[in-house]
Amino acid sequence: MSLCLRVVLSTDGRWLAYTSNETGRLEVYVTSFPTPGRRIAVSNDGGQEPLWAPNGRELYYWHRPNQLTSANQLMSAEIRSGATLSAGRPRLLFECQAVHTNPIRFNDITPDGTRFLIGCAVSEIKPLEVTGLNLVQNWFEELKRLAPPSK
């Protein structure tokens, strides 16, 4: 029985990226949407948690080369889309100690595609003492004064 995890719709709504263990290990695939078609393998050495680039021309995913360590590699594959879809050879973007939080996504990319936000392990979290509270009333009026609406 195959398990399908982390399904993500492309920015243009035509393609569905997903993680499946149908080959015996987690890999990233893409198929057409809303009617599934031919399955395109994006990862080739294990992959999970796909994330589309805002422009739809890249698909990012996580690769964990060694299951005994917590090192994770963020991979990128170029996506060429037209009447059909094809994926380029995956390349390593960077490595980090990311925290995986299935089924909730632990990473995202900015709308311009230039930066990632990634949840990372923190060895020790110290709570901060709350020493004050600022209450702002009528902040809509203050916002209108500081940034008047354009006409």
N, C-alpha and C positions, 0 to 999 in steps of 0.2 A: 504494500500500500504506500503510495507516495503522499507526501505532506507538502502543502503549498503554504508558504509564509510570506509576509510582507509584500503585498500587492500595491503597486504604485502606477497611477495613470500618467501618461506623458502630458506635457504642457499643451499640446494641440488636441488631446483627447483621442488620438488614433491608435496608440500603442499602450500595452500593459506590460510593465516589468514586474517580475516576481521571483521569489526564491523557492526552489523545490529540491527535495531530496530523491527525486525519481531515479537518479543514477546510483544511489547509494551514499552520496554526500551532497551537501548543500551547494547548489550552483545557481547563478542568476540567468534568467531567460527573458525574452521579449516575444510577445505575440500580438496580433492585431486585436483591435477593440472597436465595436462591441462584439463582433463575431470572431471568435478565436480562429486563427489560421495556423500556418506553419510556425513551429517553435524555433526561435533563433537563440543559440547559446551565446551569452555575453562573456561569462567567466569560463575559464578552462582549467582551473586548478583549485576550485573551491571559491565560493563567494556567497555573500548574504547581504540583506538590507539595502536593496537598490534605492537610488535617489537620482531623479532626473535633474540635469542642469536646467536653469530657467530658459535657456534658448532651445532646449530639446535636442541639441547636437552632441551631448555627452551623457553617459550614464555612469554614475559613481556607485561603487559598492565596496563592502569590507571583505578583506581576505585575511584569514588567520593562519599563517604558515605553520605554526607550531601550537597545537592545542594545549601543550603543557605550560606555555607562557601566556601572559596577557597582552603581548605585543599584537597590534592590529595594523594592517596596511590598508590605506584608502587607495583604491584602484580607480582608474578612469578608462572608459572605452568610448571611442568616437562612434557616433550613431549617424548613419546616412539613411535618410528617409525620403521616400518618393512613393511610387506605386507599391514598392516593396521596401523592406528594411534590411540593412546589413550593419554589422558591428565590427569595428576595427579591433586590432590586437590590444588587449588591456595593458596599461602602463601604470607603474607605481607613482602616486602623487606624494605620499609621505606616510610615516609610521607614527603611531602614538599608543598610549595606554588607555584607549577608549573603554567606556563602560557600556555594555550591551544591556538594554532594558526591554527585551521582548515582552509584550507585543507593542510597546510604545517606542516610537522612533527617538533616538537619543542624539541625533544630529540633524542639521539643516544647512541650507546654503542661502546666502543673501540674494535678493531679487536680481541684482546685477551680476551674480555669478562670480564675484571676486573673493569672497571669504566664506569660510565654514564656521559653524558653531557646533562644537562637539563636547558631549559630556565626558569628563575624565575623572579617573579615580583620585580621590583626595585622601591622603593618609590620616589626617586628623582635622576635624572641624571643631573650632572653638566658638561657642555662642558669644555674641556681642551683647554687652549690657546696654539696655535702652535707657538713655539719659534724658531724652526729651521727645516731644511730639509737636510737629508743626501742623496746624490746621489752617487750610486755605479755604476761605469762603468766597463765593462769587467769582470763581476762577475763570468762568466763561467771559465775563466782562474784562478781566485782566488780559486774557488771551486776545480778545478783540482789540484792546488798546495797543498791545505789543505787536500784534500781527493782524492788521485790519484785512478783512476779506477783499480780494481783488474783484474788480467789476468788469 
